[in-house]
Amino acid sequence: MKVLAGARIFDGERLRDDCALVIDGGSIQALTRFGDRPRGGEQMDLGGGILAPGFVDWQINGGGGVLFNAEPTVEGIAAIAAAHRRAGVTGFLPTVVTDAPRVLTQALAAAREAERRVPGALGVHVEGPFIDRRRKGVHPAEFIRPMLESDADALIGARAGAMVVTLAPASVTLERIARLAKSGIVVSLGHSDASAEEAESVFTAGASAVTHLYNAMSQLSSRAPGVVGAALAETRIVCGLIADGEHAHPAAYRAAIAAKGARGVALVSDAMPPAAGGPDVFELQGRRMTRVGHKLVAEDGTLAGAAITMRDAVDYVVNTLEIPLADALTMATLTPARLLRLDDRIGRLAPGLRADLVHLTDDLRVAEVWAGGRSLAEIEAAA
C-alpha cells in the first residue's frame, strides 16, 4: 500500500485540498481526508504541486522519433507509449492516418496485441482513409477511398478495446456510420467538407465526436455553419482540440471551450515523431516534415500534426488561454476517458479505478507518473 499526500488532488472534476490518495497494487483504494489516511504502508509526501489522473490522449501519431504509420507494430506502440508516458500520458490511442491498406491492417493487429502487452495502450484511432479529399490536409489523396462493407467488417472485427474511427460522409454512408457506432466504435467526424446539415445527420447516425476541431473541416459562417458550427451547437458531441497555439487562434480555442465546456472538449496532442523528445525532421510516407514551433509542416506548408504532448496542451490552456486549472485537467483526463467509454477504469480518482496518476509541479511540469500503481522507474526497469 502507498499513501500519497502533500499535494492538491484533482479527482477528475475538482481540486481537493488536505486529502490523501491510497493505492494498493494497481488500483486506487481510497481518496480520503489527510487526517483520516491509513498510517501503514509507504507514506509518500509529494511536497506540493497537483496529483491528478494520468492524461488520456486519444490521438497520438507518434513521439520520441517513432511514427506509428512507419512502425505499425507492438514495438512501435511501446516506444511511443514510453515517450509520452514521461509527459504524463498513462492512456492513449496510437493513431494510424490514411495509408496503404496493408498499413491499416498491420496497425489494427498491432494495436489489438498492444492492449495486452503495453501499459497505457487503450486501442487504436483510425484517422482515414475514409475521409473527404477536399479536406485531406496532409493525408495522401491516392489512398483516400469510400468505406466498403468489408472495411466495416474488418474494423468491427478488429476492435478489442477502445477504437475511434475518423471519417467523413463523403466516403461513408449513414448506414455504415450507424453500424460502426452500434458495434461500440467511437465514430468521429473529421477531414470533412460537410455542410452543417450533413454533419447533423452523421451525429444522428451515431457519431459522438469531432476530430481536431477547426482543422481540416468546413468552417463556421453565419448562413453556412459547416462542421465547426454543427459541432459547437450539438451538446452531445465531444470536440477534440489541438491546444498548441498553432492549429487555431487563441480566441477560437476560447470560443470552443466556452461553447462546449470542459465536458465537451477532449484535448489531444495530435503528436508526430518530433514530440516527446524526437528529432525536428521526419518522413511521412516519403515526404519530408519539419517542426516549426509546436507544429509540423510539409514542404508546401500544409499542417502535418503537432509536436506537443498533453502536458504542453494543459500548460497552454491554463497559462495562455487562462482557463481554470480544473477545467484544463478535466479536458485532459475525464472527458477523453468518457468519450472512449473507459471512465469506469481511468480518467478520475476513485476507489476501484486504475492507479494511473501524474504529479505536476505548481508550474505544471511533470514530477512523477504512475501507471497501474507503478512509477516511471519501475515501468522502465520492467520493460
URPEBEL-V642964 format. One record per residue. BURIAL is # if it has 24 or more other ideal C-beta (glycine too) atoms within 12 Angstrom, else .. Layout:
# URPEBEL-V642964
burial->(BURIAL | BURIAL)
This chain:
# URPEBEL-V642964
burial->(. | # | # | # | # | # | # | # | # | # | # | # | # | . | # | # | . | . | # | # | # | # | # | . | . | # | # | # | # | # | # | # | . | # | . | . | # | . | . | . | . | . | . | # | . | # | . | . | # | # | # | # | # | # | # | # | # | # | # | # | # | # | # | # | # | # | # | # | # | # | # | # | # | # | . | # | # | # | # | # | # | # | # | # | # | # | # | # | # | # | # | # | # | # | # | # | # | # | # | . | . | . | # | # | . | # | # | # | . | # | # | # | # | # | # | . | . | # | # | # | # | # | # | # | # | # | # | # | # | # | # | # | # | . | # | # | # | # | # | # | . | . | # | # | # | . | # | . | . | . | # | # | . | # | # | # | . | # | # | . | # | # | # | # | # | # | # | # | # | # | # | # | # | # | . | # | # | . | # | # | # | . | . | # | # | # | # | # | # | # | # | # | # | # | # | # | . | # | # | # | # | # | # | . | # | # | # | # | # | # | # | # | # | # | # | # | # | # | # | # | . | . | . | . | # | # | # | # | # | # | # | # | # | # | . | . | # | # | # | # | # | # | # | # | # | # | # | # | . | . | . | # | # | . | . | # | # | . | # | # | . | # | # | # | # | # | # | # | # | # | # | # | # | # | # | # | # | # | . | . | . | # | . | # | # | . | . | . | # | # | # | . | . | # | # | # | # | # | . | . | . | # | # | # | # | # | # | # | # | # | # | # | # | # | # | # | # | # | . | # | # | . | # | . | # | # | # | # | # | # | # | # | # | # | # | # | # | # | # | # | # | # | # | . | # | # | # | # | # | # | . | . | # | # | # | # | # | # | # | # | . | . | . | # | . | # | # | # | # | # | # | # | # | # | # | # | . | . | # | . | . | . | .)
